[in-house]
């Protein structure tokens, strides 16, 4: 009986060590240096636009992933990181931002709330505020009004330090429902060559908080999950989780010893 009990205790001790080691060996080398933040995009101007975005920082390289839907089908949608890198607290606007009462929150009215363009989320080339209206380099929604975007771009240290003060805005609305941009609600106050529909904000989202992993699967179509979402979990096991798993093993061992000690006198009394 003593030999069997010793074997069981040895197995219990080996289990947490094996689990902890597996967590360490599968943790990605960059996990500790990477910060990821989730953004939930909610509609503005009754656009029906919504989505999920992730901002992932690795040093001064920023990866932006966006999956959104309810946008104007087949049309380009200007999109930006708005906000401040000096600590100013900007937010997404609500209906009260429509100060001229025309029923549409235009970009000038909304900028008071969500701040100036910090980064233009173009598909290629320049990403400075100068490319804010570069519609030829902005992503297009598909025939169902869904948009997928991913790009890694270099950013300044100010952006890294104030990433939680920035948020994403996607532009382009279709109030008359004809699935294209027209001048039905006038010209854009930003560029009279563009219709107001092309530049008015469609959705906006602020950073919700830190979240390790990739864009959540489910809800807005994401095109499937990746292994990245699991790597963050292993990273946690490989650091603080190591102590937790080891502690669990020690607790199980202590309970085993306690129950054995209590059981043995009872066995001798019964004999």
C-alpha positions as CSV (number, residue, x, y, z in Angstrom):
1,X,0.0,0.0,0.0
2,X,2.9,2.3,0.9
3,X,4.5,1.7,-2.6
4,X,1.2,2.5,-4.4
5,X,0.6,5.6,-2.3
6,X,4.2,6.8,-3.1
7,X,3.6,6.2,-6.8
8,X,0.4,8.2,-6.8
9,X,2.1,11.1,-5.0
10,X,4.9,11.1,-7.5
11,X,2.4,11.3,-10.4
12,X,0.6,14.2,-8.7
13,X,3.8,16.1,-8.4
14,X,4.8,15.4,-12.0
15,X,1.5,16.6,-13.4
16,X,1.7,20.3,-12.6
17,X,5.4,20.4,-13.6
18,X,4.5,18.9,-17.0
19,X,1.6,21.3,-17.5
20,X,3.8,24.3,-16.6
21,X,6.6,23.2,-18.9
22,X,4.2,22.8,-21.8
23,X,2.9,26.3,-21.3
24,X,6.5,27.7,-21.3
25,X,7.6,25.9,-24.4
26,X,4.5,27.0,-26.5
27,X,4.5,30.6,-25.4
28,X,5.5,32.9,-28.3
29,X,8.6,35.0,-27.7
30,X,6.8,38.2,-28.6
31,X,3.8,37.7,-26.3
32,X,5.2,39.6,-23.3
33,X,6.1,42.6,-25.5
34,X,2.9,42.9,-27.4
35,X,-0.2,44.8,-26.2
36,X,-3.6,44.3,-27.8
37,X,-6.7,46.3,-27.5
38,X,-10.3,45.6,-28.6
39,X,-12.6,48.2,-30.1
40,X,-16.3,47.7,-30.6
41,X,-17.6,49.8,-33.5
42,X,-21.1,51.2,-33.1
43,X,-23.2,53.0,-35.7
44,X,-23.5,56.7,-36.1
45,X,-26.0,58.5,-38.3
46,X,-28.3,55.4,-38.3
47,X,-25.9,53.8,-40.7
48,X,-26.3,50.2,-39.5
49,X,-22.6,50.0,-39.5
50,X,-20.9,48.0,-36.8
51,X,-17.9,45.8,-36.2
52,X,-14.9,44.8,-34.2
53,X,-11.3,46.0,-34.4
54,X,-8.1,45.1,-32.7
55,X,-5.0,47.2,-32.2
56,X,-1.9,45.2,-31.5
57,X,1.4,46.9,-30.6
58,X,4.8,45.3,-31.0
59,X,7.3,47.9,-30.1
60,X,6.5,50.8,-32.4
61,X,4.7,48.7,-35.0
62,X,0.9,48.8,-34.9
63,X,-1.2,46.1,-36.5
64,X,-4.8,47.1,-37.1
65,X,-7.5,44.5,-37.9
66,X,-11.1,45.5,-38.6
67,X,-14.1,43.4,-39.4
68,X,-17.2,45.4,-40.0
69,X,-20.6,45.1,-41.6
70,X,-23.7,47.2,-42.5
71,X,-21.7,49.6,-44.6
72,X,-22.5,50.9,-48.1
73,X,-21.9,48.0,-50.4
74,X,-19.2,48.3,-53.0
75,X,-18.1,51.7,-51.8
76,X,-14.8,52.9,-50.3
77,X,-14.9,53.8,-46.6
78,X,-12.4,56.3,-45.3
79,X,-11.3,55.1,-41.9
80,X,-8.9,56.6,-39.3
81,X,-7.5,56.5,-35.8
82,X,-8.8,59.7,-34.3
83,X,-7.9,61.2,-31.0
84,X,-5.1,62.7,-29.0
85,X,-1.5,61.8,-28.1
86,X,-1.3,64.5,-25.4
87,X,-3.8,62.9,-23.0
88,X,-7.0,64.7,-24.1
89,X,-10.1,62.6,-23.5
90,X,-12.0,62.3,-26.7
91,X,-15.1,60.1,-27.1
92,X,-17.5,59.0,-29.8
93,X,-20.3,61.5,-30.5
94,X,-24.0,60.9,-29.9
95,X,-27.1,62.4,-31.6
96,X,-26.6,65.8,-29.8
97,X,-23.5,66.4,-32.0
98,X,-25.8,67.3,-34.8
99,X,-25.6,71.0,-33.9
100,X,-27.1,72.3,-37.2
101,X,-30.1,70.1,-36.8
102,X,-30.0,68.7,-40.4
103,X,-30.3,65.1,-39.2
104,X,-26.7,64.1,-40.0
105,X,-23.6,64.4,-37.9
106,X,-21.0,65.6,-40.3
107,X,-17.3,65.1,-39.8
108,X,-16.8,68.7,-38.6
109,X,-19.5,68.3,-35.9
110,X,-18.1,64.9,-34.9
111,X,-14.5,66.0,-34.7
112,X,-15.3,68.1,-31.7
113,X,-16.0,64.8,-29.9
114,X,-13.6,62.3,-31.4
115,X,-10.7,64.5,-32.3
116,X,-8.6,65.1,-35.3
117,X,-7.2,62.3,-37.5
118,X,-4.0,60.8,-36.1
119,X,-3.5,57.9,-38.5
120,X,-5.2,57.3,-41.9
121,X,-6.0,53.6,-42.2
122,X,-5.3,53.3,-45.9
123,X,-4.7,50.0,-47.7
124,X,-1.2,51.1,-48.9
125,X,1.1,54.1,-49.0
126,X,1.0,57.1,-46.7
127,X,-0.9,56.8,-43.4
128,X,-0.6,60.4,-42.2
129,X,-3.6,62.7,-41.7
130,X,-2.8,64.1,-45.2
131,X,-4.3,60.8,-46.6
132,X,-7.5,61.2,-44.6
133,X,-9.5,61.6,-47.8
134,X,-7.5,59.3,-50.0
135,X,-10.6,57.3,-51.0
136,X,-8.7,55.6,-53.8
137,X,-6.5,53.9,-51.1
138,X,-9.3,53.2,-48.6
139,X,-10.8,49.7,-48.2
140,X,-14.1,48.9,-50.0
141,X,-17.1,47.1,-48.6
142,X,-18.1,44.0,-50.5
143,X,-21.5,43.4,-52.1
144,X,-23.0,42.6,-48.7
145,X,-21.6,45.7,-47.0
146,X,-18.9,43.8,-45.1
147,X,-15.4,45.1,-44.8
148,X,-12.2,43.4,-43.8
149,X,-9.0,45.2,-43.2
150,X,-5.5,44.4,-41.8
151,X,-2.3,46.4,-42.0
152,X,0.8,46.8,-39.9
153,X,2.3,50.3,-39.9
154,X,5.1,52.0,-38.0
155,X,4.0,54.6,-35.5
156,X,5.6,57.1,-33.2
157,X,6.3,56.5,-29.5
158,X,3.6,59.1,-28.7
159,X,1.0,56.7,-30.3
160,X,2.4,53.8,-28.3
161,X,2.2,55.8,-25.1
162,X,-1.3,57.1,-25.7
163,X,-2.9,54.2,-27.7
164,X,-5.8,54.1,-25.2
165,X,-6.6,57.7,-26.1
166,X,-7.2,56.8,-29.8
167,X,-10.2,55.3,-31.4
168,X,-11.4,54.1,-34.8
169,X,-13.9,55.9,-37.0
170,X,-15.2,54.6,-40.4
171,X,-16.9,57.0,-42.8
172,X,-19.5,56.7,-45.5
173,X,-23.3,56.5,-45.1
174,X,-26.3,55.9,-47.3
175,X,-29.4,57.7,-45.9
176,X,-31.5,57.3,-49.0
177,X,-30.7,53.6,-49.3
178,X,-29.6,53.5,-53.0
179,X,-26.4,51.7,-52.2
180,X,-24.1,54.4,-53.5
181,X,-22.8,57.8,-52.5
182,X,-24.7,60.8,-54.0
183,X,-25.3,64.4,-53.3
184,X,-28.8,63.9,-51.9
185,X,-27.7,65.5,-48.6
186,X,-25.3,67.9,-50.1
187,X,-21.6,68.3,-50.5
188,X,-19.0,67.3,-48.0
189,X,-17.8,70.2,-45.9
190,X,-14.3,68.8,-46.1
191,X,-14.2,68.6,-49.9
192,X,-17.0,70.0,-52.1
193,X,-16.0,67.5,-54.8
194,X,-17.2,64.7,-52.5
195,X,-20.8,64.1,-51.4
196,X,-21.6,64.5,-47.7
197,X,-22.5,60.8,-47.7
198,X,-18.9,59.8,-48.4
199,X,-17.3,61.6,-45.5
200,X,-20.0,61.5,-42.7
201,X,-19.1,59.0,-40.0
202,X,-20.7,55.6,-40.2
203,X,-19.4,54.1,-36.9
204,X,-17.1,54.8,-34.1
205,X,-15.4,52.8,-31.3
206,X,-13.1,53.6,-28.3
207,X,-10.6,51.2,-26.8
208,X,-12.4,48.9,-24.4
209,X,-9.2,47.6,-22.6
210,X,-6.4,45.2,-23.0
211,X,-7.2,41.9,-24.6
212,X,-4.6,39.3,-25.7
213,X,-5.4,37.5,-28.9
214,X,-7.0,38.2,-32.3
215,X,-10.4,39.5,-33.4
216,X,-13.1,37.4,-31.6
217,X,-14.8,34.8,-33.8
218,X,-18.6,35.1,-34.0
219,X,-21.0,38.1,-34.5
220,X,-19.4,40.0,-37.3
221,X,-17.9,37.6,-39.8
222,X,-14.2,37.4,-39.3
223,X,-13.1,34.9,-41.9
224,X,-12.2,32.3,-39.4
225,X,-10.0,32.1,-36.3
226,X,-6.2,31.8,-36.2
227,X,-3.7,30.2,-33.8
228,X,-2.9,33.7,-32.5
229,X,-5.9,33.7,-30.1
230,X,-4.5,30.6,-28.4
231,X,-1.0,31.7,-28.0
232,X,-1.9,34.5,-25.6
233,X,-3.5,31.9,-23.3
234,X,-0.3,29.8,-23.4
235,X,1.7,32.8,-22.6
236,X,-0.3,33.3,-19.4
237,X,0.2,29.7,-18.4
238,X,3.9,30.1,-19.0
239,X,4.3,33.1,-16.6
240,X,1.9,33.7,-13.7
241,X,0.1,30.5,-14.6
242,X,3.2,28.5,-13.7
243,X,2.9,29.4,-10.1
244,X,-0.9,28.8,-10.2
245,X,-0.5,25.3,-11.7
246,X,2.3,24.4,-9.2
247,X,0.2,25.7,-6.3
248,X,-2.7,23.5,-7.5
249,X,-0.5,20.5,-7.5
250,X,0.8,21.3,-4.0
251,X,-2.8,21.7,-2.8
252,X,-3.8,18.4,-4.2
253,X,-0.8,16.8,-2.6
254,X,-1.6,18.3,0.8
255,X,-5.2,17.1,0.6
256,X,-3.9,13.6,-0.3
257,X,-1.6,13.5,2.7
258,X,-4.3,14.8,5.0
259,X,-6.9,12.2,3.9
260,X,-4.3,9.4,4.1
261,X,-3.4,10.5,7.6
262,X,-7.0,10.5,8.7
263,X,-7.8,7.2,7.0
264,X,-5.0,5.1,8.6
265,X,-6.0,5.3,12.3
266,X,-9.6,4.4,11.2
267,X,-8.3,1.4,9.4
268,X,-6.3,0.2,12.5
269,X,-9.3,0.7,14.8
270,X,-11.6,-1.3,12.5
271,X,-9.0,-4.1,12.5
